[in-house]
Structure formats: structure tokens, C-alpha cells
Amino acid sequence: MLWDVFVRVIDNHGDAGVCWRLAAELAARGEQARLWIDDPSPLRWMAPAGCAGVTVVPWTDPAPRLEPGDVVIEAFGCDPPPSFVQGITARQAWLNLEYLSAEPYVERCHRLPSPVTQGPGAGLTKHFFYPGFTPDTGGLLRERGLGQRQARFDREAWLAQQGVVPGGIRLASLFCYEPAALAQLLARLAEEPTTLLVTAGRARAAVEAVLGGEVRQGALAVQYLPLLSQRDFDHLLWSCDLNFVRGEDSLVRAIWAGKPFVWQAYPQDDGAHHAKVEAFLGWLRPPPDLAEYFRVWNGISTGPLPEADPLRWRQTAELALAQGWALPELVASLLQYRALPGTAAAPTLPPADEL
């Protein structure tokens, strides 16, 4: 089938990252995908090799005049252009791919119909499609062959390409917004020999704001990385002993890495992200000290970063990996989806592992 995937790049490239992975995995499974994106520039470093079966369509105004494919996915409620919507008929499935969350509403809302009552799509029906952390959601985005690629990964060779010689020193990666506890973290990491690999963009700016022009603090050495492709970001997570990640796409990649991690949700002024963090902790089931670490890192608690037991941290990461692999895989869930526009509900479908 031909899939039209629409996404807008808001501010942190995460939406583009999710949708590129989605389109690329559809193509890897024999589908054709058109990725409509209002700012294609992040794809130059995110996916420099492109992907056979994926066509990038610059989402301009006015929008290119193309007939809708078999499935239309608007990511995160981005509203496809009216000229395109006018061409959607009952033949197409129209899905609203929502943000990932472990909150209870995800199960309730997954695959619910959303009748369109006005505008060029009036009379049609969208259906919500939610990634999630239970079998009754769309599951997590994971490409086929990920396990084999990770098993073949040469950690030392990749680190050497980045100019890093671990030599028994703890390696940590940092991909964050501007957490209030960042200075605490840097001081904590400086207590034992550590190399901190800092990603480009907001994470680097945040660290430089704390350290100024210094790249050493105690036993901590800071190394700033260039913009990484999605493939190399995986390699970064696989190479490190501890990963700090942010947003949706990198959280899922940290789970697949199977290494100890701490997640920072996208901070919202009204504190709405607190519920998102707590719901994820309910799924993760970390020991109390690690749960409190997440809360301090996300600004939910104001105390100091606790001392988290390294062994239990590793055990939590291994459990998250096992739980994640047991969930539906998002693209397989989409391929199973057979609800037609205008129906009241999706039919009962076989589990993803039967495809």
C-alpha cells in the first residue's frame, strides 16, 4: 500500500525522528511511504542515506497536488493541508498517530473513531492510533532486525571513530533539555573517572552554561558530539554504561539499548509532564531510589539526586527491555489495522506476532 505520513517539525526534531523511523520501517516491510514534512532539513543528518521506498515530500504552502494513498497518517494532530484532505474518500484509512504515553487514557482512546464534522474532510472519520506500553495499544516502534544489528555492533570500533578510548572508564551519554539538576549530575559524575558524551544542540548548550568553557570537572571529562544520524544515536546508547535521554523517540531507543537510563519528559509549564513520568515509572517499576532519581531529573522532586544502586539500575534496564519486546510492534500494529473510515470501531485483529 501507499502510506502518506504528515508531520510538522515543532522545535526539537523528535516528531520528525519518529515519523522517519515509521516511514522507513513501512518501506522495509514492502510498503511505499511518502513523508510530508514542513522542514526536511533535519533528515540531512538524521537519515543522510535516505531509504528506498520512502519519498520525502516538502510540505509547502500551497501543498503539492498529490492524490492520497491508501492510508493517511497525520502525526500528532498536525492537520494535513485542506487541498489534500479534499481528495480523501471512504477508500482510505485516515489515522491520527498520537504521542507515546503510559497513562491509562491511551488504552481507552486507542483506535477510537473521530468523526470529521466540518472542513474539507466533513463526513469522513479519523481513528486515533496510540503507541503505548500495554498489549491493548499500538505498542512501541521497533524495526525488524534490530536485535541482529545490535549483536553485530563493534563498540570499540565505533568509539574509536568518535575519538573515545574507554579504557575501563565509565561512559555516559547526555541528551537532555535544561534540567535543574544538571549541575548536580555533573558533580556526581565527577566523583569517579567518567567520560560524558554530550549530544549537539540543547544538551551541549545546557552543559556549557554550567561548565563554561571547561571540559573537565574533577574526574569527569566532557566530550561534545556532532549531530548524529539515527543509526549513530543507537550506537551511542549501545556504547555507554549510562544514558540520559529525552522525549519520545530516544526513550524507546534507550529501552531497546538495554542499558541503565534516565528519561526526561518534555517539560510543560503547567506540569502536565509529571503525570506522564509517573505513569512511565508505573510501567518501569524501578526501585525507590531510581524512581526518585527520575523525579528529581524531571523537576517533580526538589531534593538532591539520590544514590542509585548500579546493580538494581542494570536489572531495571534489563526488565524494561524484556517488557518492551513483549509488547506489540507499532508498524506491525498499523499493518494489521483494517478499520475503514466511517466505521464505528475497528474489528478484532490477530496479535502482531502472527503476521
N, C-alpha and C positions, 0 to 999 in steps of 0.2 A: 504494500500500500504506500501511498504518498502521504506523508505527515507534514503539516505546516505547524511550526513551533514559533510562537511570538514571545519576545522578551525585550524589556527595556533595561538598560544599564543605569541603575539609580545612582549609586555612589561608590560601592566597594567591590564591584565586579563579581560578587557571589552569584547573583541571578544569572549572569552570563555563563559562569562556570558550570552551574547546574544544568542549564539548557544545552550547552555544548556537549557535556557528557551524555545527556539524554539523547540528543540527535545522533551523536557518534555511535552510541550503543544500538539505537534503532537500525542504523546502517549496517553495523556489524552483524545484525541478525537478519539481513536480507531485505530490509525496508529501504525506502527512499525518504529523505528528510530535507525540508527547506527551513533553515533557521533565519527567521526575520528578526533583525536586531538593529536598534536605533544607533548604536555606536559599535561598529565591528572592530575598532582598533585594539581592544584587549585580546582579541583572538590571535593577533600577530605574535604575542609572546605566550599566550595561554595554550595555543594549539598551532604552532608555526607550520607543521606539516600538513595541516588540513585533515580531511578524512574523505575517502571515496564513499560516495553515496550521500554526502551532505553538501548542499548548496547554501551558501550564505547570501541572504537577500538583504541589502541595506534598507532599513525601514525608514524611508524618506517621507517628506510631505510635499507634494502628494505621493502616495504609496504606489509602488509598481503595480501594474494591472495584470494580475495573475489569477487564474481560476483556482478556487480552493481544492485541496487534495481530498483524500478520503477521511482524514482525521485532522481536526483543527485543535491545537493546544494553545491556549493563552496562559502563559505562566504568570502566576501571582496577580491575577486580575488586571492585566496590562491593557485590555481593550484593543483588539485588532482594529485596523482602520475601517471606517464605515464602508468605503468602496469595496473592500474585501468581504466584509460581512454580508453585503448585498448579494454576493454570489453563493453564500452557504444555503444549502437546501436540506431537506429531510434525509438526503442520501449520506450526508456527512455526520460523523460524530463530532461534537463540539465539547471539549473538556476544559475546565478551569483547573490547572495544576496549582495546588496551594503549597504554602510553606510547610516545612517539616516541623513537627512538634510531637511530644509525648503526652500532651494534655488530653483529657478524656473526650473533649468535643470532637477530636479527629475521627474517632470510630463512629460517632453519631452522624457526622456530616459526610463521611466518605461515600461517594457515588450518589449523593442526593441530587435530584433534579433541581434546576433553577430556571423556570420559565422566563423567557425574554418578553417583556410586555410593551416595550417601546423601542424606537430607533429602527435602524435598517434590519435588525435581526428579530423584530417582533413576530411572535408566533412560533419561534424555534425554542428549543430547550437545551441549555448547557447542563453538564453534570460536573459536580465537584469531584476532584480526584486528589486524595491526600496521601502523601508519603507518611510513614509512621512507624511505630515501634511495637505493633501488635499484628497478629495474623489477620485481623479484620480491617486492615488499612492497605494502602498500596505498597507498603514496605520501604526498603532502602535501595538506593541506586547503586548497583554493583555490576560491573562488566563481566562477561564470561571470560575465563582465562586469567582472572586477577590472581588467583592462588598460584597458578603456574608461573606467572611473571614474577611474583614476589619470591618464589622458591629459586628462581634463576638469578636473582639480583645479586650483584657483586658490590657489597657495601664499601670495601676498602678502595676499589677502583673508582667508585662514584665520588667518595670523599676526596680522593686524590685530585680528581678533576676540579673540585671546589677549593683546592689548596689546603685541605684539612688532613692532619695526621693525628688520629685519635690517641694512639699510644697509651691506652688504658685510662685516659681522661674521660670523665663524664661528658657526654654530648647532649645538649638540649636545643630545641628549636623554639622560636618565638614568632607567632603570627597572632597579633592582638590589635585591639583598638587602643584606648588610652586608659588602662585600668588604674584605679587609685593606688592599688597595692604593688605597682611595678617597682618602685624603689625598694620596697621590702623584698620582693623577689630577687632583684639583682644582688642585694646584700646577702640574702640567704644562699644564693648560688656561689657567692664569692667565698664561702666558708670552706669549700673544698675544690680541688682543681677541676674546672669546668670550662668547656668551650660552648658559648651560646651563639647559635647561628640565627641571625635576625633577618627576617624577610623584608623585602623592599616595601616602601610606602609608609603607612601609618605606624607600623611596628617600629621601623627604623627611626622615624621622627620622634616617637614616644621615648625610645631608649636614649637618643641623643639629647632630648630635653632633660633627662635625669643625669646623664654622664657628661654632658657637654661634648668636647672633642676627644675624650678619653676612650680607649678601647680596652682598658684593664681596670679592674677593681678587685683588690685582694687577689684571690686565686682564680678569679673569673677573667677569661679572655673573650671579648666580643668580636664576632666576625659578621660583617654585613654582606648579605647575599644580593645578587641581581634579581630582577623579575624572573620567576621560574615558570616553566611550562607545567601543565597539569601532571605530566609524567614525572618531571623532576621534583615537583612538590611531593608526590608519593615517595620518591626516593629519599627526600629529606626526612619524612616521617619514619620511614623504614630504618634509616641510619641512626636515629637518635635514641637515647635512653629515656628521654622525657620530652613530650611535645605539648606546647601551649597553642591551642587553635581557637579560631573564632568563626562565628556564622554557621551556615548550614552545610555547605559543601565540604569544608575542611573537617567538620565534626565527623561526618560519615567516613572520610578518608582516614581520620585518626582511629576510628573504631576498626577499620579493616587492617590498619598497621599492626594492631595487637600490642602496642607499646603503651606504657603509662602516659596519660594525657590529662590536661585540664582544659575545659571548654569555657570560652567567654561568649555569651549570647550577645546579639546586637543590642546595645543599651538604648533604652527608651526613656524619655523624660518622665513619663508617668509611672515608671517602674513595672510596666507590664511584662518585661522580660524576666522578672523574678519568678512568676508562676511557671514560665517556660523552663527555667533552670530547675526548679523544684520538681516539676514533672519528669524531667530527664533523670534527675537523681533517683526518683522512684523506680525508674526502669534500670538504671545502672546498679543500684544497691551497693554503693561503696561503704567502707567502714566510716564511723562518725568523723574521724579526723580528716579523711579525704573529702567527705561531703562538706565539712566546714571550709576546707581549702577552696572548693568551688564557690561557696557562698561569699567568702572574702574577695576572691578574684573577680566576682561579678558585682561587688558592691552591695550585696544583700546583708552581710555582716560587716561590722566595722572593726573587729578585733584584728590581732596580728595573724599572719599566715601560720597555721598550725604545723607542727612537725608530723608529716605523714609517713607511716611505716613503708619503706620501699618494697618489702616483700608483699604486703597486702595491696599495695598500689599495682604491682605486676599481676597479682591474682585478679584484681578488679578488671584490668585491661583484658586479660585472657577470657574472663567471663563475658565481658561485653562483646568480644569477637565471636564467641560461641553463640551468644544470644542473637547477634546480628545475622550470622549465617543461617540461623533457623527461621528468619523472617522471610516473607515474600520479597522477591526482587522487583524493583519498580518497573523496569521495562517489560519484564515477563507479565506483570500485572496489567500493564497497558495493552499488551498484545492479546491478552485474554478478554479484555473488555469488549463486550458486544452490545452494550446499551445503545439504542438508536435515539437521535434527537426526537423529543416529543413523548417518549415513554415515561411512565411514572416512576419506574425503578429498574435497576439492572437485574438481569436474571442470575440465578445461581450458577457459578462458574467452577471449573475444576481447580484444584490447587496449582500454584505456579510450578512445582516440581514435576508435574505431569506433562508439561509442554516439551 
